[in-house]
């Protein structure tokens, strides 16, 4: 960012303004934790995080999928200091740095990354996590129009990010509400963004943009497991529209059988309905995943190709156990459809969406899952564009 400006031949100092980052400037987070460096956005409240202090869940909920800074300013230059936490997988090449999307007046105009930061080292063969310390870095956007504008900086969807300091060359004020419906969504790593190209192109972010809604994403990698604390969090979070995409983690973690799944799903919906009795609520079944269509979990990583940057997965369950309650994606879809049909008799605002309409077997032939589990960037866009129909008039989450 330049420190001087030229006016009629005279050098005029440019005023650099530091704006304290507060909750009024942050959207999509449920809590902001004060750290010794700045503010850490969380997508689960502290009481929920304390109930299951699992490293996978804590990493996933602190990754700011759908979280963005939102403000109005006439600034031509913006600097944001952050402290990212990178994921490093033992035996694999370094992952690319997380991407920040700059959206001005609703249009993506620039992107950037912060290469510095901490690292969490993950050993897929043992499931261990180790954190290494690092220093903050600076994200810079300049050459912006001097007119007042609505600015959003979407944080990397898969990179834990502490917000340290915001600097601009013009004053900043919180972005006023636009009267858009708030959409609260819960799902797995696929909903969090998995291998999406950037934070505004995860399938929920893309769907929200096309649908004209404000996203609050509770997509947690490996952790869409019918956790009661997530249901209570959703119960207590203001929302105009709600969706729950459930199934893939239940199967690949092999956490329960059909009897427990049915009761757990009813209980999850009961809790959400305690806080949102009449809110449009859409239950979404899993997208196509050949590994688990007819084969139960557990899912295990295949690390043989990690040195070349290729991680794949394999299902290890026995299909012969399905009649005894083992879960597959086919079983999950049928049971979710049955549960919603049963409950909809007394809950007219409850709806079901078959995940195969978002990404089915034919889509998998055209756009295969690179690791056999997660969609790639193009597939995220396709899923988001198809889901956006839910927000249209007559759609499950759209105007009546």
C-alpha positions in Angstrom: 0.0 0.0 0.0 1.4 3.4 -1.0 2.2 5.9 1.7 1.8 9.1 -0.4 -0.5 10.5 -3.1 0.3 13.0 -5.9 -2.0 16.1 -6.1 -1.3 19.0 -8.4 2.4 18.3 -8.2 2.4 18.1 -4.4 3.0 15.0 -2.4 0.2 14.5 0.1 0.4 11.9 2.8 -2.1 9.1 2.6 -3.9 8.5 5.8 -3.7 4.8 6.8 -6.6 3.8 9.0 -6.5 0.8 11.3 -10.0 -0.5 12.1 -10.6 -2.8 15.0 -12.1 -6.1 13.8 -15.3 -6.7 15.7 -18.3 -9.0 15.4 -20.1 -6.2 13.4 -17.5 -6.8 10.6 -17.7 -10.6 10.5 -20.4 -12.7 8.9 -20.9 -16.4 8.9 -19.2 -17.1 12.3 -21.1 -18.1 15.4 -18.4 -17.0 17.8 -15.1 -14.9 17.8 -12.4 -16.1 20.2 -10.0 -13.4 21.5 -6.5 -14.8 21.2 -3.1 -13.3 21.9 -2.8 -12.4 18.2 -6.3 -11.3 17.3 -9.7 -12.9 16.7 -10.3 -16.5 15.8 -13.7 -17.2 14.1 -15.5 -20.3 15.2 -18.5 -22.1 13.6 -19.4 -23.8 16.9 -19.7 -22.1 20.3 -17.3 -22.8 23.1 -19.8 -25.0 25.1 -20.3 -27.2 22.0 -16.5 -27.5 21.3 -16.0 -28.6 24.9 -18.3 -31.5 24.7 -16.3 -33.4 22.1 -12.7 -32.1 22.1 -11.8 -34.2 19.1 -8.9 -32.8 17.0 -10.7 -33.5 13.7 -13.8 -31.6 14.8 -11.9 -28.7 16.3 -9.8 -28.3 13.2 -12.9 -28.5 11.0 -15.1 -26.0 12.9 -12.3 -23.4 13.1 -11.8 -23.5 9.3 -13.9 -20.5 8.3 -16.0 -21.9 5.5 -18.5 -19.3 4.6 -17.0 -16.7 7.0 -16.2 -13.3 5.6 -15.4 -9.7 6.6 -18.1 -7.4 5.3 -17.9 -3.6 5.3 -18.6 -0.5 3.3 -15.7 1.8 2.4 -14.3 4.1 -0.3 -10.8 2.7 0.2 -8.6 2.1 -2.8 -6.3 -0.2 -0.9 -6.9 -2.8 1.8 -4.5 -4.7 4.0 -5.5 -7.6 6.2 -3.1 -9.2 8.6 -4.0 -12.8 9.4 -2.4 -15.9 11.1 -3.4 -18.9 9.0 -3.0 -22.5 10.2 -1.9 -24.7 7.2 -2.5 -28.5 7.0 0.6 -30.5 6.3 0.2 -34.3 5.6 3.2 -36.5 6.5 4.6 -38.0 3.3 2.7 -35.7 0.9 3.7 -32.6 -1.0 2.8 -29.2 0.5 -0.8 -28.2 0.0 -1.4 -24.8 -1.8 -2.0 -21.8 0.4 -5.6 -21.0 1.2 -7.3 -18.4 -1.0 -9.0 -15.2 0.1 -11.8 -13.9 -2.3 -12.4 -10.2 -2.6 -16.0 -9.5 -3.5 -16.9 -5.8 -4.3 -20.6 -5.0 -4.8 -21.4 -8.6 -5.2 -18.7 -9.3 -7.8 -15.4 -11.3 -7.3 -12.7 -8.9 -8.3 -9.5 -10.3 -6.8 -7.9 -13.1 -4.9 -4.9 -13.5 -2.6 -3.1 -15.8 -0.1 -1.1 -15.5 3.0 1.9 -17.9 2.8 3.0 -17.4 6.4 1.4 -19.0 9.5 1.2 -22.0 11.7 1.0 -25.6 10.6 -0.8 -28.6 11.9 1.0 -31.8 10.9 -1.3 -34.7 10.2 -0.1 -38.3 10.0 -2.9 -40.2 8.1 -1.4 -43.6 9.1 -1.7 -43.0 12.8 -4.3 -40.2 13.0 -1.9 -38.0 15.0 -2.0 -34.2 15.0 1.0 -31.9 15.9 0.9 -28.1 15.7 3.9 -26.0 14.7 4.0 -22.3 15.5 4.4 -19.5 12.9 4.0 -15.8 12.3 1.2 -13.7 10.7 1.3 -12.4 7.2 -0.4 -9.7 5.2 -3.0 -9.9 2.5 -3.0 -6.8 0.2 -5.7 -5.6 -2.3 -5.1 -2.3 -4.1 -6.1 -0.4 -7.2 -9.8 -0.3 -6.1 -12.3 2.3 -7.1 -12.4 5.3 -4.8 -16.2 5.3 -4.8 -18.1 4.0 -1.7 -18.6 0.2 -2.2 -19.7 -2.9 -0.4 -16.7 -5.1 0.3 -16.5 -8.7 1.4 -13.3 -10.6 2.1 -14.1 -14.4 2.2 -11.7 -16.3 4.3 -10.1 -19.5 3.1 -12.7 -22.3 3.5 -10.2 -24.9 4.6 -7.5 -22.9 6.4 -8.0 -21.9 10.1 -7.5 -18.1 10.1 -6.9 -15.7 13.0 -7.8 -12.1 12.1 -5.1 -9.8 13.3 -5.5 -6.3 11.8 -7.4 -4.4 9.1 -5.9 -1.3 7.5 -7.4 0.9 4.7 -6.8 4.3 3.2 -10.4 5.4 3.9 -12.8 4.8 6.8 -14.6 1.5 7.2 -18.1 0.9 8.5 -20.1 -2.3 9.0 -22.0 -3.4 5.9 -25.7 -2.6 6.5 -28.2 -5.5 6.3 -29.5 -6.2 2.9 -32.7 -7.9 4.0 -31.6 -11.2 2.5 -32.8 -14.5 4.1 -30.3 -16.2 6.4 -29.6 -19.8 5.3 -28.2 -22.1 7.9 -26.7 -25.3 6.5 -25.1 -28.3 8.1 -23.2 -31.0 6.4 -19.8 -32.8 5.9 -16.5 -31.8 4.4 -18.3 -31.7 1.0 -20.5 -28.9 2.4 -17.4 -27.2 4.0 -15.8 -27.0 0.5 -13.5 -30.0 0.4 -11.6 -29.4 -2.9 -13.5 -26.3 -4.1 -11.5 -23.7 -6.0 -12.0 -20.9 -3.6 -14.3 -19.8 -0.6 -17.0 -18.3 -2.9 -17.1 -21.4 -5.1 -17.8 -24.0 -2.4 -21.2 -25.5 -3.4 -23.1 -23.8 -0.5 -21.5 -20.4 -1.2 -22.3 -20.7 -4.9 -25.9 -21.7 -4.2 -26.2 -18.8 -1.7 -25.0 -16.3 -4.3 -27.4 -17.6 -7.0 -30.2 -17.8 -4.5 -29.8 -14.4 -3.0 -29.4 -15.6 0.6 -26.8 -15.1 3.3 -25.0 -18.3 4.2 -24.1 -19.6 7.7 -22.2 -22.8 7.0 -22.0 -25.6 9.6 -20.2 -27.9 7.2 -17.6 -29.9 9.2 -15.1 -32.3 7.7 -15.6 -35.8 9.0 -18.1 -34.5 11.6 -21.7 -34.6 10.2 -22.5 -37.3 12.7 -25.9 -36.3 14.2 -24.1 -34.7 17.1 -26.7 -33.4 19.6 -24.5 -30.3 20.3 -24.8 -29.4 16.6 -28.5 -29.7 16.7 -28.7 -27.5 19.7 -26.4 -25.0 18.0 -28.8 -24.9 15.0 -31.8 -24.6 17.4 -30.3 -21.5 18.9 -29.0 -19.8 15.7 -31.3 -17.3 14.0 -32.2 -18.5 10.5 -34.9 -18.0 7.9 -34.0 -21.2 6.0 -32.4 -24.4 7.2 -30.9 -27.4 5.4 -29.3 -30.6 6.8 -27.2 -32.8 4.5 -26.6 -36.0 6.3 -25.2 -39.5 5.5 -21.7 -39.7 4.1 -19.8 -39.3 7.4 -22.3 -41.7 9.2 -21.4 -44.4 6.7 -17.6 -43.8 6.2 -17.0 -43.5 10.0 -19.2 -46.6 10.6 -20.5 -44.9 13.8 -24.0 -46.5 14.0 -26.4 -49.0 12.6 -29.8 -48.3 11.1 -31.8 -48.5 14.3 -29.6 -45.8 16.0 -29.5 -43.7 12.8 -33.3 -43.5 12.6 -33.6 -42.5 16.2 -30.7 -40.1 15.9 -32.2 -38.4 12.9 -35.6 -37.9 14.5 -33.9 -36.5 17.6 -31.7 -34.1 15.6 -34.8 -32.8 13.7 -36.8 -32.6 17.0 -34.1 -30.4 18.5 -33.8 -28.1 15.5 -37.6 -27.8 15.5 -37.6 -26.7 19.1 -36.0 -23.4 18.0 -37.4 -23.2 14.5 -40.9 -24.8 14.5 -42.1 -23.3 11.2 -38.9 -22.5 9.4 -38.5 -24.1 6.0 -36.2 -27.1 6.6 -34.7 -29.2 3.9 -33.2 -32.7 4.5 -30.6 -33.6 1.8 -29.4 -37.1 1.3 -25.8 -37.9 0.2 -24.5 -37.3 -3.3 -23.2 -40.3 -5.3 -20.1 -42.0 -3.9 -19.4 -45.3 -5.5 -17.3 -46.4 -2.5 -20.3 -46.5 -0.3 -23.4 -46.9 -2.5 -23.8 -50.6 -1.6 -20.7 -51.2 0.7 -20.8 -50.1 4.3 -17.9 -48.5 6.2 -15.5 -48.0 7.7 -13.6 -45.9 5.2 -9.8 -46.0 5.3 -7.2 -43.8 3.6 -5.0 -45.3 0.9 -1.7 -43.5 1.4 0.3 -45.3 -1.2 0.2 -42.4 -3.6 0.7 -39.6 -1.1 4.3 -38.9 -2.1 2.9 -37.9 -5.5 0.1 -35.9 -3.9 -2.5 -38.5 -4.5 -4.7 -39.6 -1.5 -7.5 -42.0 -2.1 -9.9 -43.9 0.0 -11.3 -47.4 0.2 -14.4 -48.8 1.8 -13.7 -51.9 4.0 -17.1 -53.0 5.2 -18.9 -56.2 4.3 -22.1 -55.8 2.2 -23.4 -59.0 3.7 -23.9 -57.1 7.0 -26.4 -54.7 5.5 -29.4 -56.9 6.3 -28.3 -56.7 9.9 -28.3 -52.9 10.1 -25.0 -51.9 8.6 -25.4 -48.6 6.7 -24.7 -47.7 3.0 -25.6 -44.6 1.1 -28.5 -46.5 -0.5 -29.9 -47.4 2.9 -29.4 -43.8 4.2 -31.3 -42.3 1.3 -34.2 -44.6 1.6 -34.4 -44.0 5.4 -34.1 -40.2 5.1 -36.9 -40.2 2.5 -39.1 -42.3 4.8 -38.4 -40.2 7.9 -39.2 -36.9 6.1 -42.4 -38.4 4.5 -43.5 -39.6 7.9 -42.8 -36.3 9.7 -44.2 -34.1 6.9 -47.7 -35.3 7.6 -47.6 -32.9 10.6 -44.8 -30.6 9.5 -45.7 -28.9 6.2 -42.4 -27.0 6.2 -40.2 -30.1 6.1 -38.9 -31.2 2.8 -36.6 -33.9 1.3 -34.0 -33.5 -1.5 -32.4 -36.6 -3.0 -28.7 -36.0 -3.2 -28.5 -37.9 -6.5 -30.2 -35.0 -8.2 -27.3 -32.8 -7.2 -24.6 -35.3 -8.3 -25.5 -38.8 -9.5 -23.9 -41.7 -11.2 -24.0 -40.1 -14.6 -22.3 -37.0 -13.2 -19.6 -39.3 -11.6 -18.9 -40.7 -15.1 -18.4 -37.2 -16.4 -16.8 -35.5 -13.3 -15.3 -38.3 -11.2 -14.5 -37.7 -7.6 -10.6 -37.3 -7.7 -10.0 -39.2 -4.4 -13.2 -41.3 -4.8 -14.8 -39.2 -2.0 -14.7 -35.5 -2.5 -16.0 -33.4 -5.4 -13.5 -31.2 -7.4 -13.9 -27.5 -8.1 -16.1 -28.0 -11.2 -18.4 -30.4 -9.4 -18.8 -27.9 -6.5 -20.1 -25.4 -9.0 -22.5 -27.9 -10.6 -23.9 -28.9 -7.2 -24.3 -25.3 -6.1 -26.1 -24.3 -9.3 -28.5 -27.3 -9.0 -29.1 -26.7 -5.3 -29.9 -23.0 -6.0 -33.2 -24.1 -7.5 -34.3 -24.7 -4.0 -34.4 -21.0 -3.3 -36.6 -20.2 -6.4 -40.3 -19.5 -6.0 -41.9 -22.9 -5.4 -38.6 -24.4 -4.3 -38.3 -26.1 -0.9 -36.5 -23.1 0.5 -38.0 -20.5 -1.8 -41.0 -18.1 -1.6 -44.3 -19.9 -1.6 
